[in-house]
Amino acid sequence: MEKYIEIFLSAFTGYWHNLRTEILFSSNYAPWYKSYFYWLIGLSIIVWVMELAAPWRRGQAVLRKDFWLDGFYLFFNSFLFPLIGYYALSSTGVELFNDLIGIFGMSDIPSIQISQFPKWVQLITMFFLADFVHWNIHRLLHRSSLLWEFHKVHHSVKILGFASHLRFHWMETVIYKSLQYIPLSLIGFGVKDFFTIHLIALLIGHLNHANLKITYGPFKYLLNNPVMHIWHHAKKLPNRYGVNFGISLSLWDYLFRTAYLPKSGRDIELGFHHDDLFPQTFFGQILYPFNKRSHVPERQKK
């Protein structure tokens, strides 16, 4: 027990130290291009400028509805939530998991040594595998009535913009990270391997939620895009559980027949059935899934 307490406290203080040195460019920190804090800000500004320069919905305000709320979610989910304890808990959980499987003689969890392959093969493999895992988890968030209550926070967005990408309940971080750990660790992927992949996914995710008309031409069957993703946020859906679950790639939706693009979705209504009853504040949305009496009616059925 003392070991886990030590890991928790060390991770808790360590994250704060790393975040502080990352922001302040401390001399003992990695090069500037390893700073996720400034990559997040930089990519957000770039996509926002793209929105302002060539908006798909020309009547959309520069500071659209919930712009500042989404901006707060962007920093909360990226930095504040890990800071207030998630990073420490997850580090402790990983150590506990490794100790438990060690009891059964499974101390060497990776079954495929991906590190033996060239770096570009590792990155491509990681990108596709991680996205497929996320696609399946995303579908689960829509199919499970319990998990859907958390995912409603993301679908409460009424006007899409780049910052809508990171508007989600903190429990989704727990769900995604927990469910992806085993399949990705089985082939030897570590946390450090995800930096480049995460930046690519961050950019694509920002673009998917941005007020932009981007389809990527023939690559639309591979890459997710804002013209396709807006239908994922449509209030009126062709089925009960939703469509277009792709995170970075649209490939899985086309392969498993969950792709849906009937017409231009530029002006469709977004949200979910009875979303007018959903809380409008950060704390109201965060507490919503834990208060059954506050739940709005179920999703509109087919």
Protein Blocks (a to p, Z undefined) as FASTA:
>chain_A
ZZmmmmmmmmmmmmmmmmmmmmnopakbccfklmmklmmmmmmmmmmmmmmmmcfblmbc
fblghklmmmmmmmmmmmmmmmnommmmmmmmmmmmmmmmmmnopablblbdfklpcfkl
mmmmmmmmmmmmmmmmmmmmmmpmklmmmmmmmmmpfbdcfklmmgccfklmmmmmmmmm
mmmmmnopafklmmmmmmmmmmmmmmmmmccddeklmmlmmmgcfklmmmmmpmbdcbfn
oghkbfkbmklmmmnopaccfbccklaceddehklmpcfbfklmmmmmmmmklpccdddd
ZZ
